[in-house]
Each structure stands twice: as structure tokens, then as C-alpha cells.
Amino acid sequence: MASFNIVIPARYGSSRLPGKPLLELAGRPMIVHVCERALEAGGKVFVATDDQRICDAVSHLPVRAVITRKDHANGSQRIAEVVDRLGWSDDEIIVNLQGDEPLMRPSLVRHVAAALVDQSVAQVATLAVPIQSRAEVFDPNAVKVVLDRNGYALYFSRAPIPWHRAGFVEAGALLPDNFPYLRHIGIYAYSAGFLRRYAGWLPTQLETVEALEQLRILWYGERILVLPIEDAPEAGVDTEDDLRRVRQILSTQ
């Protein structure tokens, strides 16, 4: 496939886990594990951070760390700054691999980048997995996505979408057999040109209500290609419980 860049947004501040990129996992900082997954995926790897300590932590790796502003509201904006700082052409492909995903499968990084290259409708691609349980459909932390017939996103929501009119009114009702409910997986590939446009867009009421930044993309009329995959990657690190879980997994590898 065509070459691509992997940019890992890694800010130091975190309300639940301060200094999260530098937290130790199996004897090394989390950001080092994420960089290693990115390097295994191929492509050039960059760390977009707001803290010199994170730069220092990856200085022994074949990656480039870029100091960015501290005031970015999300990882996409931080990556957009890297795009401009490094002067990438509009057709460069960038994968956004979050700095708290030390267990992301490298094959999925390659998969989302290749999918973006293989079509010309959207300049953003992401992943989704089938939902197997009613509890997950109703879990607001599991972001649902509905697609059109060609695999492009119609909408993302924390609510159960679509609403199973015949089944959800009954407690314990099963999911409809003939509809594939999908949960969004938060890894993205974009073109550099898209990120330049995105950086100029103001937040929207829709994304504020749902607390989902990808709704800004749909609000402004851009398409998002969504690739269903069979198995979800191991979840990233958002909480202390996640940290314990990932430490346990890495300690056995």
C-alpha cells in the first residue's frame, strides 16, 4: 500500500490519570509501548506532545517527537498542528493512534490506512465491531455507529441506534437478528488536507451534546468511511482499573 504516517497525540495532563503517557507498564512508560506498536505497523512514526518529558521518554526510539501547543481540545487538532509544522502535502495519509493504546494491534493501523487509500469518497476512515449484547447497546460509554449501504457513517451516538421499536420496549428483549449493531473503535486515518480543514472548524452543538468529536466531521458535510472488523482490539487506558488490566496483560507477554 501507499506510505503513511502515524501520529500519536500524547498530552501530559489527564484529569483521571495525570502524566498518563509516562505511567509505567511492564517497566517502561506507556508511550514507549504505543510507539512500538506503531513501529510494528510500518510507516513513519511521530509523537505529538505538549511536554518535554514525553519527548525524552521516546528519544531512544526511531520516532520523531514534536512539541505542540497545550491548548488543543482533542488529538485531531494536535495532529493538525503537526501537519502544518512539518509542511505535509494535502494527500499525505495520517493515522491517529491514541497515546493510551499500548495494546492496539499493528494490523489494524495498517488496515485503516489502506482502507482510506482504496476509495475516493471520504478523507477520513475508522473502524467498528459488531455488538453482541443488549447491555453494550445501552452503555453510553460504547459509541454506536450506523452506516449507509456503502459503509459510510450516517451517525454516531452514545444512545442505542437504531432504536429497535419492536424489541427495546420490553425489558430483556434481544437484539434483532437481522440488524448488525456496531460499536465505534476510536482509531482514525485522515488526509492531511482534511486535517487542515478540520482545524478551522468551530465546535458544534451536536458534538457538544453527545461529547463525540467525530460528529463535527459529519456536521460540516464530510464523509467517514467505517470498516467493520470481527474482533475489537484490547481497550486502552482511561482509568485506574484499565491501568491494572493492561499491566497484567503486559506482564504475561
KAGIJO-V613786 format. One record per backbone hydrogen bond with DSSP energy under -1.0 kcal/mol. CO is the residue of the C=O (numbers start at 1). NH is the residue of the N-H. Records with the same first field share a line. If there is no record, write none. Layout:
CO = NH  NH
//
This chain:
4 = 44
5 = 95
6 = 46
7 = 97
8 = 48
9 = 99
12 = 19
17 = 20
19 = 22
20 = 23
21 = 31
23 = 30
25 = 28
28 = 25
29 = 33
30 = 34
31 = 35
32 = 36
33 = 37
34 = 38
35 = 39
36 = 40
37 = 41
44 = 6
45 = 64
46 = 8
47 = 66
48 = 10
49 = 68
51 = 55
52 = 56
53 = 57
54 = 58
58 = 61
61 = 63
64 = 47
66 = 49
74 = 78
75 = 79
76 = 80
77 = 81
78 = 82
79 = 83
80 = 84
81 = 85
82 = 86
83 = 88
89 = 92
90 = 193
92 = 192
93 = 5
94 = 190
95 = 7
96 = 188
98 = 101
100 = 237
101 = 104
105 = 108  109
106 = 110
107 = 111
108 = 112
109 = 113
110 = 114
111 = 115
112 = 116
113 = 117
114 = 118
116 = 119
123 = 191
124 = 225
125 = 189
126 = 227
127 = 185
128 = 229
129 = 183
133 = 137
134 = 138
139 = 142
143 = 184
144 = 157
146 = 154  155
148 = 151
151 = 226
152 = 148
155 = 146
157 = 144
163 = 165
164 = 168
167 = 170
170 = 173
176 = 179
179 = 181
181 = 131
182 = 145
183 = 129
185 = 127  187
188 = 96
189 = 125
190 = 94
191 = 195
192 = 196
193 = 197
194 = 198
195 = 199
197 = 200
198 = 201
204 = 208
205 = 209
206 = 210
207 = 211  212
212 = 215
213 = 216
214 = 218
215 = 219
216 = 220
217 = 222
218 = 221
224 = 153
225 = 126
227 = 128
239 = 243
240 = 244
241 = 245
242 = 246
243 = 247
244 = 248
245 = 249
246 = 250
247 = 251
//
